[in-house]
Amino acid sequence: MSKSLFCKFRLDKYFIIMKRKVFLSIISVFYISKLLASSKISSKVDSKKITVFWDASSFVDNKNLNLELEFLDAYLNEVYDAEVKLVVFSNEVLNFDFYPIINGDSSSLIKYLKNIVYDGDSVIPIEHINGWADQYLIFTNGLSLNESDYSTFDAQIIAINSSDNVSSKVLHNFAFKKLGYYFDLRKIGVKNIVQDIISDKIIFTIYEPIPKSQDEFLISGFCYSYETGDVIQNFEIFQNGKLQNFTINNQGMFETTVRLGDTLTFNSLGKNQKKLVVPDKELQYVYLTEQVENLDEVLLSSRKSSKSNLQKITAYGKVSEESVGYAIETIDRDDISDSARTLGEMISGKFSGVQLFDSQNLGKVIVRNNRNIPTFSKGDNKFKAYTSIYPLFVVDGIPLKRSTPDKTVDYSFINPDDVKSITVLKGLAATNRYGTQGSAGVFLIETKSKNKVYIKEKTRRNYTRELSIFSGDLSIIDIKTSTKYVDRLMHKNINTSYQNYLKYKDEFKEDPRYFLNSSEFFHKNKKYGIAKRILSNILVYHKDQLSVLRVAAFIFRKRNNHSEALKIYERILKLSPYESQNYLDFAKALGNANKNKEAITLFQKILDGSANLEIDFSNLRPQIVYAYKKLLNKRNGSWDTSSIPKNYLNAAYQKLRLEIEWTSYDDRFRLNIVSPNKKLLYWDHTEELGYDEIQNNLKYGVLSKVININPQQLGEYYFGIESKDSPFTSKESFAFVTIYKNYGSPNETKKQKLIPLSSNNNIFFLKTTLAVD
């Protein structure tokens, strides 16, 4: 072999060897990189399906968005590969979409969330809890959550908050009961939170004692002295005859673990024993009466009885002084100094335990030893000291607005020269007529003019009555919404109008009319979803104002948004459980929302009185029976009616029926009806002609009236409202009228109108024609 050939052979062999080495190096690098990548992936959380519930309601409009986005981005980067289902919600689902997270990249998801608009109430969309997700991330402050809702979820929950206004207990327990976590991003660094979740290092304790079994739950309440209204701190609780351990805080609230149906016995030195069967999980109020010692047998000498014929004024009117059974203090004109020129000067030094801070205005007067009931503030996660420390004033049977720590009511409009007597009621026995409104004491003021009106009108009956031929204008007036706020929204582009609404929302959110009027504007422009969302803000910013809540419920009903109306009526009943009207409204709302089983149960409880044993439903019974029959009239073969009395299964038919509801006990108006032959009938809801019925409405908690019209003629019937002057009528005072034709039959029709009562007017708002069937 020549030298040149040998060199060429050696060179070729060298290149082959080098190629093999390079190839092996490349292969090695490839496998090493794959191994490293595999190692990196194995350090991440396994690929999973995550549902993100993003609260876009007004409840969280002050949250720290950047913190929440920082957490979400960091967490998904650690998860690395996942499929995320984003559900954005307020009062309903605003949007949902799927976002693939590849190599920890969540940029498209984060970009979308930066542009979310926050508006409306908050309702978790449970229809998106369907077994798909391995984990739920809930971004909310918990103010609209119920702890019991956790049972709907089928996987681990991680609850995230960054708002100052938060219900930490609800979020904590909500997540804990699904083996998850709750984090407040204001208090813990994002990096630490993510690492703790990934490493599963966190061990939580629940905010309440863990029940020993699924049947047990925590019950809370207060124990009071029946006579004085003072909170009792020293007492014992026996559960089914066995001494029970319980906790009590410095405000007197006790907590103990019980089962439904347990018998709790409360004992305290010098008090009569009180037994309570646990009815539900609501806050309980227990009243213990003083023990009365029986005297040993003694010889009594006979003495002529000297019974007093004096009468006392009580919450239920005048009764015999001897039958009262508790202390009442009353002054009349003979006790009042002629020099007294104000109510404050009239009562100064006249009543024991009454502390007067301003003789010119009674808005700041305090009745000592009153019965102030602590109330739970869900947002603050603690009990407020009292409902109000200021007493209730009732003038001629009409309760007035009560002062609060934030706002003093001016009672100077009451004419001192017209006052006949003033009575102070203290303690539960005297104030239970007024419920929690009378918890700080009650001043009953009787005027001279009231007696004159009552004597003059006491023989009149407050029913519809027929007058002479009507000769006025029967033009139907279109009731227009106030334009105070609407003018700020209006734009030729409806989307710009909504941006204008959002722009002014923070400035005007304390005025409920901003939401009422804005919602009406968008509804008229057929933006029904926006209109519903705007109106739902009433449950965010005005959730404790009964009259405002009722207006919102009327509007939702008129628009057939029955689920939203149901939520409001549930809130009203929770706020005021001692008014019979609220039980009827809630039962009807359940039926309208097709929760028929729950509606039937509540109707039955109302009819047998077990819905609330402290309420007399008799005044509303005709309405209750009609509404119950109407609900049962839509039954089908799947309904179980075996336990329902047969008389309720018969339809309640009326050719022409009118139902009128109003927002407050202070509303005053007259309902006018003109028949086809121009005869005028009317029903009066004023002191002048309707005093007796107004008193009954206050006594029984009624805010509605039903008039069944048996028409003698076919033709056009006109319906009108004449609002009356009242110093207490607010800008949120409305009447809601429903006119039924062929009520209770398959061809039933109805018309509804919402009429403002805040200004004097006399309008005909609706007409209906009765023709031959």
C-alpha positions in Angstrom: 0.0 0.0 0.0 1.4 3.3 -1.0 2.0 5.9 1.6 -0.5 8.3 0.2 -3.2 5.6 0.2 -2.3 4.7 3.8 -2.6 8.3 4.9 -5.9 8.7 3.2 -7.2 5.5 4.9 -6.1 6.7 8.3 -7.6 10.1 7.7 -11.0 8.6 6.7 -10.9 6.4 9.7 -10.2 9.4 11.9 -13.1 11.3 10.5 -15.4 8.3 11.0 -14.4 8.1 14.6 -14.8 11.8 15.1 -18.3 11.7 13.5 -19.2 8.9 15.9 -18.0 10.9 18.8 -19.8 14.0 17.7 -23.0 12.0 17.2 -22.7 10.4 20.6 -22.1 13.8 22.1 -25.2 15.2 20.5 -27.2 12.2 21.6 -25.8 12.5 25.1 -26.6 16.2 25.2 -30.1 15.5 23.9 -30.9 12.9 26.5 -29.3 14.9 29.3 -31.4 17.9 28.4 -34.5 15.7 28.2 -33.6 14.3 31.6 -33.1 17.7 33.1 -36.4 18.8 31.6 -38.1 15.8 33.0 -36.5 16.5 36.3 -37.8 20.1 36.1 -41.3 18.9 35.2 -41.3 16.4 38.0 -40.6 19.2 40.5 -43.8 21.0 39.3 -47.3 20.1 40.3 -48.9 17.5 38.1 -50.8 18.8 35.1 -54.4 19.5 36.3 -57.7 21.1 35.4 -58.4 24.3 37.3 -61.6 26.3 37.5 -61.0 29.9 38.4 -64.0 31.7 39.8 -63.4 35.5 39.4 -65.7 37.7 41.4 -66.5 40.8 39.3 -69.2 42.3 41.6 -69.3 45.6 43.3 -68.4 43.8 46.5 -64.7 43.7 45.4 -64.4 46.9 43.4 -61.7 48.1 45.9 -59.5 45.0 45.8 -55.8 45.0 45.0 -56.0 43.7 41.4 -52.2 43.7 40.9 -51.7 41.4 43.9 -54.2 38.9 42.7 -52.8 38.8 39.2 -49.3 38.4 40.6 -50.4 35.5 42.7 -52.3 33.8 39.8 -49.4 34.2 37.4 -46.9 32.9 40.0 -49.1 29.9 40.9 -49.7 28.9 37.3 -46.0 29.2 36.5 -45.4 26.6 39.2 -48.2 24.4 38.0 -46.5 24.7 34.6 -49.0 22.7 32.4 -52.7 23.0 33.1 -56.1 23.7 31.5 -57.8 26.6 33.1 -61.5 27.3 32.9 -62.1 31.0 33.8 -65.6 31.9 35.1 -66.2 35.6 35.5 -69.3 36.4 37.5 -71.3 39.0 39.4 -75.0 38.6 39.8 -74.8 36.1 36.9 -72.0 34.6 34.7 -70.5 37.4 32.6 -68.1 35.2 30.7 -66.4 31.9 30.8 -63.6 30.5 28.6 -60.7 28.0 28.5 -57.1 29.0 28.7 -54.3 26.4 28.1 -51.3 27.0 30.4 -48.2 25.7 28.6 -44.8 25.9 30.2 -46.2 28.1 32.9 -47.3 30.8 30.5 -50.5 32.5 31.7 -50.0 35.8 29.8 -53.2 35.6 27.8 -55.3 34.9 30.9 -53.7 37.7 32.9 -54.2 40.2 30.0 -57.9 39.4 29.9 -58.4 39.8 33.6 -56.8 43.3 33.6 -59.8 44.6 31.7 -62.6 43.2 33.9 -65.4 45.6 34.9 -66.7 45.3 38.5 -70.5 45.9 39.0 -73.5 44.2 40.6 -74.3 41.6 43.2 -72.2 38.5 43.7 -73.6 34.9 43.2 -71.4 31.9 42.8 -72.5 30.2 39.5 -72.9 26.6 40.8 -73.8 25.3 37.3 -70.0 25.5 36.6 -69.3 23.0 39.5 -69.8 19.8 37.5 -66.9 17.4 38.2 -64.6 18.7 35.6 -62.0 20.5 37.8 -59.3 19.0 40.0 -59.1 22.3 41.9 -61.1 25.6 42.3 -59.5 29.0 42.8 -62.0 31.5 44.1 -61.1 35.2 44.0 -63.6 37.0 46.3 -64.0 38.7 49.7 -66.7 36.3 50.9 -69.3 38.9 51.7 -71.9 37.2 49.6 -71.0 33.6 50.3 -72.9 31.3 52.6 -70.7 28.8 54.5 -73.1 26.0 53.6 -72.4 26.5 49.9 -69.1 24.7 50.2 -70.9 21.4 50.0 -71.7 22.1 46.3 -68.0 21.9 45.4 -66.5 18.6 44.4 -62.8 19.4 44.6 -60.2 21.3 46.7 -60.9 25.1 47.1 -58.2 27.8 47.3 -59.9 31.1 48.4 -58.0 34.3 47.6 -58.8 37.8 48.9 -57.1 41.2 48.6 -60.0 43.5 49.7 -60.1 45.5 53.0 -63.7 44.6 53.5 -63.7 40.8 53.9 -65.5 38.0 55.7 -62.4 36.0 56.7 -64.3 33.4 58.7 -66.5 32.5 55.8 -63.6 32.2 53.3 -61.5 30.3 55.8 -64.1 27.7 56.7 -65.3 27.6 53.1 -61.9 26.4 51.9 -61.0 24.4 55.0 -64.0 22.1 54.6 -62.8 21.1 51.2 -59.3 20.5 52.4 -58.1 23.7 50.8 -56.6 27.0 51.8 -57.6 30.7 52.4 -55.1 33.4 51.8 -55.3 37.1 52.4 -52.8 38.6 50.0 -52.5 41.8 52.1 -50.9 39.8 54.9 -48.8 37.1 53.2 -46.3 37.4 50.4 -47.2 35.9 47.1 -44.0 33.9 46.8 -44.5 32.3 50.2 -48.1 31.5 49.5 -47.3 29.7 46.2 -44.5 27.7 47.8 -46.7 26.7 50.7 -49.4 25.5 48.3 -47.0 23.5 46.1 -45.3 21.9 49.1 -48.6 21.4 50.9 -47.0 22.6 54.2 -49.9 24.6 55.6 -52.1 23.2 58.3 -55.2 25.2 59.1 -57.5 25.2 62.1 -61.1 26.0 61.5 -62.6 29.2 63.0 -65.3 27.2 64.9 -65.2 24.0 66.9 -65.3 20.9 64.7 -68.5 19.0 65.4 -68.2 15.5 66.7 -70.5 14.2 63.9 -72.1 15.5 60.8 -75.4 16.0 62.6 -73.8 18.5 65.0 -73.5 22.2 64.4 -72.6 25.4 66.3 -75.4 27.5 67.8 -75.0 31.0 69.2 -77.2 33.3 71.2 -77.8 35.6 74.1 -79.5 35.0 77.5 -81.5 38.0 78.8 -83.5 38.9 81.9 -87.1 39.1 80.8 -87.9 41.9 83.2 -84.9 44.3 82.8 -83.6 43.3 79.4 -80.0 43.0 80.8 -77.7 40.3 79.4 -77.2 37.5 81.9 -73.5 36.4 82.1 -73.8 33.6 84.8 -75.9 30.7 83.7 -75.7 27.0 82.9 -76.8 25.0 79.8 -78.0 21.4 80.0 -78.2 19.5 76.8 -80.8 16.7 77.0 -80.4 16.8 80.8 -76.6 16.7 80.8 -74.5 19.7 81.7 -73.0 21.2 78.5 -69.7 22.9 78.0 -70.0 26.3 76.2 -68.1 29.5 75.6 -69.3 33.0 76.4 -67.7 36.3 75.2 -67.6 39.7 77.0 -70.8 40.8 75.2 -72.7 37.8 76.6 -72.9 35.7 73.4 -72.8 32.0 74.1 -71.7 29.3 71.7 -72.2 25.6 72.0 -72.4 22.5 69.8 -75.8 20.9 69.4 -78.0 18.6 67.2 -81.2 19.6 65.6 -84.1 18.8 68.0 -81.9 18.8 71.1 -83.5 20.2 74.3 -81.5 22.9 75.9 -82.3 23.9 79.5 -81.0 27.3 80.8 -80.5 27.8 84.5 -79.5 31.0 86.4 -79.6 31.8 90.1 -82.9 33.6 90.9 -84.4 32.8 87.5 -87.0 30.4 86.3 -85.7 27.5 84.3 -86.2 27.9 80.5 -86.2 25.0 78.0 -85.6 25.4 74.3 -85.8 22.9 71.5 -83.2 23.7 69.0 -85.1 24.8 65.9 -82.4 25.7 63.5 -78.9 27.2 63.2 -80.0 30.8 63.6 -79.0 33.1 66.5 -81.1 32.4 69.6 -82.5 34.8 72.2 -83.3 33.2 75.5 -85.3 35.2 78.2 -85.3 34.1 81.8 -88.0 35.3 84.2 -87.6 36.2 87.9 -88.5 33.5 90.4 -91.4 34.5 92.6 -91.2 33.1 96.1 -94.5 31.6 97.5 -95.4 32.9 101.0 -95.9 30.6 103.9 -99.5 30.1 104.9 -100.8 33.2 106.9 -104.1 34.4 108.3 -105.6 37.1 106.1 -108.1 39.6 107.4 -111.0 40.6 105.2 -110.9 44.0 103.6 -113.0 45.6 101.0 -111.5 45.6 97.5 -110.4 49.0 96.2 -109.7 48.1 92.6 -108.5 51.0 90.5 -110.5 52.0 87.5 -107.4 53.8 86.0 -106.2 52.7 82.6 -102.7 52.6 81.3 -101.5 53.2 77.8 -99.5 50.2 76.5 -98.1 49.1 73.1 -101.5 47.5 72.5 -103.7 50.5 73.5 -105.4 51.3 76.8 -105.8 48.5 79.4 -106.6 48.3 83.0 -103.8 49.4 85.3 -104.0 46.2 87.3 -103.7 44.0 84.3 -100.5 45.5 82.9 -98.1 43.5 85.1 -95.1 45.8 84.5 -94.0 49.3 85.2 -95.3 52.0 82.9 -94.8 55.8 83.3 -97.1 58.3 81.8 -97.5 62.0 81.9 -100.4 64.1 80.7 -101.1 67.8 80.3 -101.5 68.2 84.1 -97.9 67.0 84.6 -96.4 69.3 81.9 -95.2 72.7 82.8 -96.9 75.6 81.0 -93.4 77.0 80.3 -92.3 73.9 78.4 -92.0 74.9 74.7 -90.3 71.7 73.3 -90.8 68.0 73.8 -87.5 67.8 75.6 -88.6 70.4 78.1 -91.9 68.5 78.6 -90.2 65.2 79.6 -87.2 66.7 81.4 -87.1 65.1 84.9 -90.5 63.4 84.4 -89.3 59.8 83.8 -86.9 57.6 85.7 -84.0 56.3 83.7 -84.5 58.7 80.8 -81.3 60.6 79.9 -81.8 63.8 77.9 -78.8 65.3 76.1 -80.6 68.0 74.1 -83.8 69.6 75.3 -84.5 71.0 71.9 -84.5 67.7 70.1 -85.3 64.2 71.4 -83.3 62.5 68.7 -80.5 61.8 71.2 -82.5 60.8 74.3 -81.5 57.5 75.9 -83.7 55.1 78.0 -81.4 53.3 80.5 -81.8 49.6 81.1 -83.2 49.1 77.7 -83.0 45.9 75.7 -80.4 46.5 73.0 -79.9 43.3 70.9 -76.4 42.8 69.5 -76.3 42.2 65.7 -73.8 40.3 63.7 -71.8 42.2 61.0 -70.9 39.7 58.4 -68.3 42.0 56.8 -66.5 42.8 60.0 -66.8 39.2 61.3 -67.9 40.4 64.7 -71.0 41.5 66.7 -71.9 45.1 66.7 -72.8 46.3 70.2 -76.4 47.2 69.6 -79.1 47.6 67.0 -79.5 51.2 68.1 -79.1 52.9 71.5 -81.9 55.3 70.8 -85.6 54.7 71.5 -88.5 54.4 69.1 -91.1 57.2 69.0 -94.7 56.3 68.1 -97.1 59.2 67.5 -100.8 58.3 67.6 -99.8 54.7 66.8 -97.5 55.6 63.9 -93.8 54.6 64.4 -91.4 57.2 63.4 -87.9 56.8 62.1 -85.3 56.1 64.8 -82.0 57.8 65.4 -78.8 55.8 64.8 -75.2 56.5 65.9 -74.6 57.9 62.5 -77.7 60.0 62.0 -79.9 61.9 64.4 -83.6 62.2 63.6 -85.2 65.6 64.1 -88.6 65.3 66.0 -89.1 69.0 66.3 -92.0 68.9 63.8 -94.2 67.4 66.6 -96.2 70.3 68.0 -95.8 70.4 71.9 -99.1 72.2 72.3 -100.9 69.3 70.5 -99.5 66.6 72.9 -102.1 65.0 75.2 -99.9 62.5 76.9 -96.5 60.8 76.8 -95.8 57.2 77.9 -92.4 55.5 78.2 -92.3 51.7 77.8 -89.2 49.7 78.9 -88.4 46.0 79.0 -89.5 43.2 76.7 -93.0 42.9 78.2 -93.7 46.5 77.2 -91.9 46.6 73.9 -92.4 43.2 72.3 -95.1 44.7 70.1 -92.4 46.6 68.2 -89.8 43.9 68.1 -86.2 45.0 67.7 -87.4 48.5 66.8 -88.4 48.8 70.4 -85.3 47.3 71.8 -84.0 50.6 73.2 -87.4 51.7 74.7 -90.5 53.3 73.3 -92.1 56.7 73.6 -95.8 56.6 73.0 -97.1 60.1 72.2 -100.8 60.7 72.0 -102.0 64.0 70.5 -105.2 66.0 70.9 -105.9 66.1 67.2 -105.6 62.3 66.9 -108.6 61.8 69.3 -110.7 64.3 67.3 -110.0 62.5 64.1 -110.6 59.1 65.6 -113.9 60.1 67.1 -115.0 61.6 63.9 -114.0 58.7 61.8 -114.4 55.7 64.0 -117.8 54.7 62.5 -116.4 54.7 59.0 -115.4 51.5 57.4 -112.2 51.4 55.4 -113.3 49.5 52.3 -113.8 50.5 48.7 -116.9 52.7 48.4 -118.9 54.1 45.6 -119.3 57.8 45.1 -121.0 60.0 42.5 -120.4 59.9 38.8 -116.8 60.7 37.9 -116.4 63.6 35.5 -112.6 64.2 35.5 -109.9 63.4 33.0 -109.3 59.7 32.4 -106.2 60.1 30.3 -103.6 57.4 31.1 -100.4 59.0 32.2 -97.1 57.4 31.3 -95.1 57.4 34.6 -91.6 58.5 33.7 -88.4 57.8 35.6 -86.6 60.7 37.2 -83.9 62.1 34.8 -81.6 63.4 37.6 -79.0 60.7 36.9 -80.2 59.4 33.5 -79.1 62.6 31.8 -75.5 61.9 32.8 -75.6 58.5 31.2 -77.3 59.2 27.9 -75.2 58.8 24.8 -76.0 57.7 21.2 -73.7 54.7 21.8 -75.2 52.5 24.5 -71.8 51.1 25.5 -70.6 54.6 26.2 -73.7 55.1 28.3 -72.6 52.1 30.4 -69.1 53.5 30.8 -70.7 56.8 31.9 -72.7 54.9 34.5 -69.5 53.3 35.8 -67.8 56.6 35.8 -70.3 58.2 38.2 -71.1 55.0 40.2 -68.7 55.7 43.1 -69.9 59.2 43.4 -73.6 58.4 43.6 -73.7 54.8 45.0 -75.1 56.0 48.4 -78.3 57.1 46.6 -80.4 54.1 45.6 -82.1 56.1 42.9 -78.9 56.1 41.0 -79.2 52.3 40.5 -83.0 52.3 40.2 -83.0 55.0 37.5 -79.9 53.7 35.6 -81.3 50.2 35.5 -84.6 51.5 34.1 -82.7 53.4 31.4 -80.8 50.3 30.2 -83.9 48.2 30.4 -85.8 50.5 28.2 -82.9 50.3 25.7 -83.2 46.5 25.8 -79.9 45.9 27.5 -81.6 43.6 29.9 -78.4 41.9 31.3 -76.9 45.3 32.2 -80.2 46.5 33.7 -80.4 43.5 35.9 -76.8 43.8 37.0 -77.1 47.5 37.9 -80.3 46.9 39.9 -78.6 44.1 41.9 -76.2 46.7 43.4 -79.1 47.4 45.8 -78.0 44.2 47.6 -74.5 45.5 47.8 -74.9 49.2 48.9 -78.4 49.3 50.4 -78.8 45.7 51.8 -80.2 46.9 55.1 -82.8 49.4 53.8 -86.1 47.6 53.8 -88.1 50.1 51.7 -85.3 50.2 49.0 -85.1 46.4 48.9 -88.8 46.2 48.4 -88.7 48.7 45.5 -85.9 46.6 43.9 -88.0 43.4 44.4 -91.0 45.1 42.8 -88.9 46.0 39.7 -87.4 42.5 39.4 -90.9 40.9 39.6 -92.2 43.3 36.9 -89.4 42.2 34.7 -90.0 38.5 35.5 -86.5 38.3 37.1 -87.9 36.0 39.8 -84.5 34.5 41.0 -83.3 38.0 41.8 -86.6 38.9 43.5 -86.3 35.8 45.6 -82.9 36.7 46.9 -84.2 40.1 47.9 -87.2 38.7 49.7 -85.0 36.3 51.5 -82.9 39.2 52.7 -85.9 41.2 53.8 -87.2 38.2 55.9 -83.8 37.9 57.5 -83.8 41.6 58.4 -87.3 41.7 59.7 -88.6 38.3 60.8 -91.5 39.7 62.8 -93.7 41.0 59.9 -96.3 38.6 58.5 -96.0 40.3 55.1 -92.4 39.2 54.7 -93.3 35.5 55.1 -96.1 35.7 52.4 -93.8 37.6 50.0 -91.0 35.0 50.5 -93.4 32.1 49.9 -94.8 33.7 46.8 -91.2 34.4 45.5 -90.2 30.8 46.0 -93.2 29.7 43.9 -92.4 32.3 41.2 -88.8 31.0 41.1 -90.2 27.5 40.6 -88.9 26.3 44.0 -92.3 24.7 44.5 -91.5 22.2 47.2 -89.9 24.9 49.4 -92.9 27.2 48.7 -95.5 24.6 49.7 -93.6 23.9 52.9 -93.5 27.5 53.8 -97.2 28.1 52.9 -98.2 25.2 55.2 -96.1 26.6 58.0 -97.6 30.0 57.6 -101.2 28.6 57.6 -100.6 26.5 60.8 -98.6 29.3 62.4 -95.4 27.4 62.9 -93.5 29.7 60.5 -93.1 32.0 63.5 -95.0 31.3 66.7 -94.7 35.0 67.7 -96.7 36.3 64.7 -100.4 36.4 64.2 -101.0 35.7 60.5 -104.8 36.0 60.7 -104.9 39.5 59.1 -103.2 38.2 56.0 -105.0 34.8 55.8 -107.3 35.6 52.8 -104.2 36.6 50.8 -102.2 33.6 52.0 -105.0 31.2 51.0 -105.4 32.8 47.5 -101.6 32.7 46.9 -101.3 29.1 48.1 -104.2 28.0 45.8 -102.6 29.9 42.9 -99.3 28.0 43.5 -101.0 24.6 43.7 -103.0 25.4 40.5 -99.9 25.0 38.4 -99.2 21.5 39.7 -98.6 18.5 37.5 -98.6 14.8 38.1 -95.1 14.8 39.6 -96.2 16.9 42.6 -96.9 15.1 45.9 -100.1 16.7 47.2 -101.1 13.8 49.6 -100.5 15.9 52.7 -102.3 19.0 51.4 -105.9 19.5 52.5 -108.2 19.2 49.5 -109.8 22.6 50.0 -106.5 24.2 48.9 -106.4 22.2 45.7 -109.5 24.0 44.3 -108.6 27.0 42.1 -109.4 30.5 43.5 -111.1 32.3 40.6 -111.8 36.0 40.3 -112.9 37.9 37.2 -111.1 41.1 38.2 -108.6 41.3 41.0 -106.3 44.1 42.2 -103.3 43.6 44.4 -101.5 46.7 45.7 -98.3 46.6 47.8 -96.2 49.5 49.2 -92.8 50.0 50.5 -93.2 51.4 54.0 -95.7 51.9 56.9 -95.3 55.6 56.4 -96.7 55.6 52.8 -100.0 57.4 52.3 -102.2 57.3 49.2 -105.7 56.7 47.8 -106.5 54.1 45.2 -109.2 55.2 42.7 -111.2 52.9 40.4 -113.6 54.2 37.8 -116.1 51.6 36.3 -117.4 51.6 32.8 -120.5 53.6 33.9 -118.1 56.3 35.3 -118.8 55.4 38.9 -115.9 56.1 41.2 -114.8 53.6 43.9 -111.8 54.2 46.1 -109.8 52.7 48.9 -108.1 55.1 51.3 -104.7 54.5 53.0 -104.6 57.8 55.0 -105.1 58.7 58.7 -108.2 60.8 57.7 -110.2 57.9 56.4 -108.1 54.7 56.9 -106.9 55.1 60.5 -108.2 51.8 61.7 -106.7 49.8 58.9 -103.4 51.6 59.2 -103.3 50.6 62.9 -104.1 46.9 62.0 -101.3 47.0 59.3 -98.8 48.1 62.0 -100.1 45.5 64.5 -99.9 42.6 62.1 -97.0 43.7 59.9 -99.0 44.1 56.6 -97.9 46.2 53.6 -100.5 45.0 51.0 -104.2 45.1 50.1 -106.3 42.9 47.8 -109.5 44.1 46.2 -111.7 41.5 44.4 -114.0 43.4 42.0 -117.2 41.7 40.9 -117.9 43.7 37.8 -121.5 44.4 37.0 -120.7 45.9 33.6 -118.4 45.0 30.8 -116.1 47.7 29.3 -113.2 49.8 30.4 -112.0 50.0 34.1 -109.5 52.8 35.0 -107.1 52.6 38.0 -105.4 55.5 39.5 -103.3 56.6 42.5 -103.6 59.8 44.5 -100.5 60.2 46.7 -101.0 62.1 49.9 -98.8 64.4 52.0 -96.8 62.6 54.8 -93.8 64.0 56.6 -92.3 60.5 56.5 -92.7 59.6 52.8 -89.3 59.1 51.3 -88.0 59.4 47.8 -87.9 55.6 47.7 -91.7 55.3 48.5 -93.6 53.4 45.8 -96.8 51.5 45.3 -96.8 48.3 43.2 -100.1 47.5 41.6 -101.0 44.2 39.8 -104.3 44.0 37.9 -105.5 40.4 37.1 -108.2 39.4 34.7 -109.5 35.9 35.1 -107.3 35.3 38.2 -106.7 31.6 38.8 -107.8 30.4 35.4 -105.8 29.1 32.4 -106.4 32.3 30.5 -105.3 34.6 33.3 -103.6 37.9 32.3 -102.1 40.6 34.4 -100.8 44.1 34.1 -98.3 45.7 36.6 -97.3 49.3 37.4 -94.8 50.8 39.8 -96.0 54.2 41.0 -93.8 56.7 42.9 -95.5 58.2 46.1 -92.8 60.8 46.9 -94.7 63.7 45.3 -98.3 64.7 45.3 -100.0 63.5 42.2 -103.4 62.2 41.1 -103.0 60.1 38.0 -104.7 57.3 36.2 -101.9 54.8 35.3 -103.7 51.8 33.8 -106.9 50.7 32.2 -108.2 47.2 31.4 -111.2 46.1 29.3 -113.6 43.4 30.4 -115.3 41.8 27.4 -117.6 38.8 27.0 -115.7 35.6 27.5 
